């Protein structure tokens, strides 16, 4: 049986599953609950003024998920609150077409990429369960990780290199390569005044920069 306690400082629900702990943010509980309430046209499910940061807020979230599971909408793909309708449409099309894509994730408010190099190239799948969320399935894998759909700045078609979706705020990262007097990793990639990666060969550094700028370069070249 899972027990729930509060971490007000970090605004987290702490879930004790008996054999381990997981955390779930107060804001996540509120936003998912309210999205489900709106989609099901069930105002009774929505968060009240005193639910945020309270145990009953998490209970509201569980009730909303249960209601979703009992509705026909549970057969649809479920996207994070704040996901652009364009993102949802592109991801669904790619899932149905089994198209290989490159995902660019970051902060939608600034358009700044997180410079992720793992779990961003593959096909789009979907999870099982009540909330069937989009998954990024890497080549030769049968499962994958959930996509933070509200944090997508770009979706790139792997075959053509064209942007299927590009967030209006997205800006190609300003990366530069510099050589340092280091024996093993002399080639540095700089971004926003700091070093983001180091390489033994300039070719790998160049491939990394190209990939981070949206080019369809196989990550194995520089990893």
Residue, then its C-alpha position, 0 to 999 in steps of 0.5 A: x500500500x502506498x502512503x503519501x506525505x508532504x514536502x512543502x519546501x519542495x512542493x512535492x508529494x512523497x510516495x512511499x511504495x514500501x520498497x521505494x519512494x517516488x515524488x510527484x509535484x503539487x503543480x503536476x497534480x493540480x494541472x493534470x487534475x484540472x486538465x482531466x476535469x476540463x476534458x471530461x466536462x467534470x467541474x466536480x473533479x477540478x482542484x478547489x482553492x484549498x487543494x494545492x499542497x494538501x493530501x486531498x489534492x493528491x486524492x483529487x488527482x487519483x479520482x481524476x485519473x480514475x474517471x479518465x480511465x472509466x471514460x472512452x477518452x482513455x483510449x486516446x493518447x494523453x498529453x501533458x498539460x500545456x502541450x501545444x496542439x501542434x505538438x500533439x498533432x505531429x506526434x500522433x502523425x509520427x506515431x501512426x506513420x512510425x516515422x523516426x524523429x529527433x526531439x529538441x527539448x527545452x524551456x518554452x518560455x525562453x526557447x533555450x534548448x536543454x542540449x539533450x543527447x540521450x532519449x531524443x532520437x527514435x520513433x514515437x510509441x505510446x504507453x499502456x495503462x489509464x493515461x497512455x502517454x507518448x514514448x520515445x523509442x530508440x532504435x532496436x528498443x521495444x520500450x522507451x521513456x515518456x516524452x515531456x510534450x509540453x517542453x518540446x521546442x522542435x520535432x525534426x524528421x530524421x529522413x529529411x532534416x525538416x522541422x515538423x514542429x518548431x516552437x516560436x521561441x526556439x533559437x538555435x543554440x550558439x555553440x563554439x568549439x575551442x582548443x585547450x591544452x588538455x591531453x585527453x580531451x582538448x576540444x571543448x564546446x562552449x555555450x552561454x559562457x561555459x563548457x558543455x562538453x569535451x571531446x578527444x577529436x575535433x570531428x566529434x566536437x563538430x558532430x556534437x555541435x551539428x546535432x545540438x543545432x538540429x542536424x540529423x547526426x547519429x549521436x553514436x558519432x560523438x558519444 
